[in-house]
Amino acid sequence: MNRAHSARLAATAAAVLIAASALSTGTSSVAAAPHRTSVNSSTDMPAIGTEIPSNMTGANSVIELNDAVIRANLMGGIKQRTEADPHRSPAKSVLLRTIDFHLEGTSPDREFKVTIALRDADTHAQSNLRLMSATPPRFTEHDVILVTVTIERRDEPTLTLESRTPLSLSCTGMTQFPPVDNRYELERQVSLFAPGATAPAGHIRALPIVRGGNVITPVSPPSLSRF
């Protein structure tokens, strides 16, 4: 057997071993890569399809009801998935679909417990992230989220309210994404309604969100009625 023929046999054998190894591990060189579920902060735009979690804290958030003003220290997280912006290059702009959004906490006197959560599935991906400058890097993010607000007050029934216009948060000072210790500002107060009501029963007056790079799953405080 000449050397050329031996080399061809060796190459064929190696290819068979590689294919067998791929089948045994359930992978294939032509299989579609799965969406990433997390990403380190970067000065580049995230790839389309990336799922990005961030923690959130909202110290001194203010919820106003008709009969009370609640100041609460909130914590939680948001998860977003990047999607193509049909009007801009993915190197400059992506849409953000909110997959999960949850904040909760109590007032300092523990009279109230407040939970703010995603109201419905985000079907339109109206939030966006844009790269405004590459050198130095500067990002802006605008989040648009419909929410439900649940308020527990000691010895009273739980009150559930909903926003009919989105919660709108923005940040213009990011030098990397996901954000690291960046503050997001509430662009305008959000009216809250009881289901079926025409007049608001309360408002989100302040929501000073600071976001980092890792998800936090809040541990629910005990029900206020137990205190």
Phi, psi and omega per residue, in radians:
M1 nan 2.173 -3.082
N2 -1.340 2.959 -3.046
R3 -1.157 -0.648 -3.135
A4 -1.099 -0.768 3.137
H5 -1.137 -0.698 3.104
S6 -1.089 -0.703 3.129
A7 -1.116 -0.719 3.113
R8 -1.089 -0.723 3.117
L9 -1.117 -0.715 3.141
A10 -1.120 -0.718 3.128
A11 -1.139 -0.711 3.121
T12 -1.099 -0.768 -3.138
A13 -1.080 -0.727 3.128
A14 -1.101 -0.702 3.125
A15 -1.112 -0.705 3.129
V16 -1.124 -0.717 3.130
L17 -1.118 -0.700 3.123
I18 -1.134 -0.768 3.130
A19 -1.108 -0.716 3.138
A20 -1.123 -0.694 3.111
S21 -1.099 -0.705 3.123
A22 -1.122 -0.714 3.135
L23 -1.169 -0.677 -3.097
S24 -1.203 -0.470 3.124
T25 -1.699 0.029 3.097
G26 1.313 0.347 -3.135
T27 -2.061 2.840 3.105
S28 -2.609 2.519 -3.114
S29 -1.178 -0.288 -3.127
V30 -1.852 0.026 3.130
A31 -1.219 2.558 3.122
A32 -1.180 2.393 3.110
A33 -1.221 2.375 3.125
P34 -1.226 2.763 3.034
H35 -1.097 2.436 3.035
R36 -1.269 2.488 -3.123
T37 -1.774 -0.126 3.051
S38 -2.682 2.851 -3.088
V39 -2.689 2.442 3.065
N40 -1.330 2.686 3.122
S41 -1.065 2.454 -3.050
S42 -2.559 2.775 3.039
T43 -1.571 0.066 3.073
D44 -1.777 2.772 3.034
M45 -1.184 2.500 3.104
P46 -1.236 2.619 3.139
A47 -1.208 2.629 3.086
I48 -1.067 2.350 -3.136
G49 1.637 -0.077 3.122
T50 -1.271 2.339 3.044
E51 -1.731 2.190 -2.942
I52 -2.144 1.971 3.045
P53 -1.645 2.579 3.039
S54 -2.491 2.554 3.007
N55 -1.422 2.822 3.116
M56 -2.478 2.427 2.940
T57 -2.256 2.500 -3.130
G58 -2.352 1.316 3.136
A59 -1.208 2.460 3.097
N60 1.037 0.652 3.000
S61 -1.219 2.608 -3.058
V62 -2.191 2.108 3.017
I63 -1.995 2.151 3.140
E64 -1.839 2.205 3.005
L65 -1.863 3.035 3.126
N66 -1.118 -0.460 -3.070
D67 -2.129 0.178 -3.103
A68 -2.862 2.680 2.975
V69 -2.043 2.116 -3.059
I70 -1.879 2.177 2.981
R71 -1.879 2.181 -3.043
A72 -2.382 2.571 3.034
N73 -1.719 1.943 -3.003
L74 -1.859 2.631 3.012
M75 -2.571 2.698 -3.124
G76 2.973 -2.507 -3.079
G77 -2.802 2.912 3.071
I78 -2.358 2.528 2.997
K79 -2.232 2.293 -3.098
Q80 -2.241 2.634 3.044
R81 -2.069 2.291 -3.132
T82 -1.352 2.439 3.091
E83 -2.354 2.776 -3.095
A84 -1.164 2.412 2.996
D85 -1.569 1.992 -3.051
P86 -1.144 -0.220 -3.062
H87 -1.855 -0.101 -3.064
R88 -2.485 2.817 3.093
S89 -1.175 2.457 3.109
P90 -1.127 -0.275 3.060
A91 -1.343 -0.225 -3.093
K92 -2.056 -0.464 -3.021
S93 -2.731 2.419 2.996
V94 -2.366 2.645 2.982
L95 -1.498 2.688 -3.130
L96 -2.143 2.031 3.064
R97 -1.624 2.157 -3.125
T98 -1.382 2.022 3.124
I99 -1.556 -0.667 -3.127
D100 -2.613 2.555 3.103
F101 -2.682 2.173 -3.070
H102 -2.714 2.200 3.034
L103 -2.295 2.460 3.024
E104 -2.721 2.770 3.137
G105 3.018 -3.106 -3.089
T106 -2.138 2.806 2.984
S107 -1.225 2.718 -3.105
P108 -0.968 -0.569 3.123
D109 -1.524 0.027 3.131
R110 1.047 0.414 3.048
E111 -1.282 -0.583 -3.084
F112 -2.180 2.572 2.900
K113 -2.081 2.306 -3.082
V114 -2.119 2.341 3.032
T115 -2.226 2.230 3.054
I116 -2.044 2.148 -3.037
A117 -2.430 2.808 3.078
L118 -1.009 2.241 -3.064
R119 -1.357 -0.902 -3.110
D120 -2.383 2.930 3.057
A121 -1.036 2.404 3.134
D122 -1.401 1.716 -3.034
T123 -1.642 -0.205 -3.037
H124 -1.983 -0.184 3.132
A125 0.822 1.089 -3.116
Q126 -1.493 -0.267 3.086
S127 -1.251 2.695 -3.129
N128 -2.618 2.728 3.055
L129 -2.190 2.308 -3.129
R130 -2.278 2.483 3.018
L131 -1.619 1.909 -3.074
M132 -1.519 -0.488 -3.136
S133 -2.635 2.372 3.124
A134 -1.571 -0.579 -3.119
T135 -2.400 1.822 -0.091
P136 -1.281 2.749 -3.118
P137 -1.182 2.366 3.080
R138 -2.582 2.173 -3.134
F139 -1.960 2.662 2.894
T140 -2.194 2.499 3.102
E141 -2.272 2.421 3.090
H142 -2.267 2.011 -3.106
D143 -1.836 2.328 -3.116
V144 -2.191 1.961 -2.953
I145 -2.437 2.161 2.966
L146 -1.395 2.356 -3.016
V147 -2.284 2.779 2.921
T148 -1.971 2.378 3.126
V149 -2.029 2.141 3.118
T150 -1.936 2.259 -3.097
I151 -2.167 2.127 3.032
E152 -1.857 2.302 3.107
R153 -2.189 2.414 -3.049
R154 -0.889 2.221 3.062
D155 1.135 0.338 3.087
E156 -2.239 2.747 3.107
P157 -1.092 2.630 3.089
T158 -1.150 2.376 3.136
L159 -1.869 2.184 3.113
T160 -2.030 2.130 -3.132
L161 -2.151 2.809 -3.121
E162 -2.397 2.609 3.038
S163 -1.532 2.501 3.060
R164 -1.872 -0.279 2.917
T165 -2.026 2.596 -3.000
P166 -1.209 2.629 2.866
L167 -1.159 2.266 -3.063
S168 -2.143 1.958 -3.122
L169 -2.069 2.463 -3.132
S170 -2.455 2.650 3.078
C171 -2.461 2.273 -3.095
T172 -2.020 -0.015 -2.979
G173 -1.916 0.365 -3.095
M174 -1.382 2.388 3.012
T175 -1.876 -0.024 3.088
Q176 -2.743 2.835 3.135
F177 -2.506 2.380 0.036
P178 -1.054 2.785 -3.074
P179 -1.174 2.642 3.053
V180 -2.258 1.872 3.130
D181 1.007 0.729 3.066
N182 -1.781 2.518 -3.109
R183 -1.674 2.336 3.082
Y184 -1.928 2.303 -3.073
E185 -1.755 2.435 2.999
L186 -1.300 2.071 -3.027
E187 -1.259 -0.541 3.111
R188 -2.782 2.728 3.124
Q189 -1.105 2.687 -3.090
V190 -2.033 2.154 3.097
S191 -1.343 2.482 -3.115
L192 -2.101 2.378 -3.055
F193 -2.181 2.509 2.912
A194 -1.262 2.604 -3.135
P195 -0.933 2.205 3.105
G196 1.490 -0.158 -3.093
A197 -1.422 2.678 3.109
T198 -1.789 -0.366 3.120
A199 -1.863 2.462 -3.126
P200 -1.165 2.532 3.089
A201 -1.769 -0.081 3.141
G202 3.135 -3.121 -3.122
H203 -2.564 2.612 2.863
I204 -1.553 1.941 -3.077
R205 -1.571 -0.644 -3.101
A206 -2.547 2.406 3.112
L207 -2.573 1.332 -3.055
P208 -1.385 1.464 -3.024
I209 -1.434 2.344 2.941
V210 -2.039 2.238 -3.090
R211 -2.014 2.517 3.099
G212 -2.113 -2.617 -3.000
G213 -1.966 -0.054 -3.087
N214 -2.217 2.650 -3.128
V215 -1.314 2.442 2.989
I216 -2.069 2.171 3.029
T217 -1.690 1.967 -3.052
P218 -1.161 2.530 3.031
V219 -1.652 2.048 -3.038
S220 -1.147 2.273 3.005
P221 -1.131 2.771 3.087
P222 -1.016 2.723 3.088
S223 -0.998 2.420 -3.066
L224 -1.097 -0.472 -3.114
S225 -1.159 -0.242 -3.113
R226 -1.504 -0.165 -3.062
F227 -1.354 nan nan
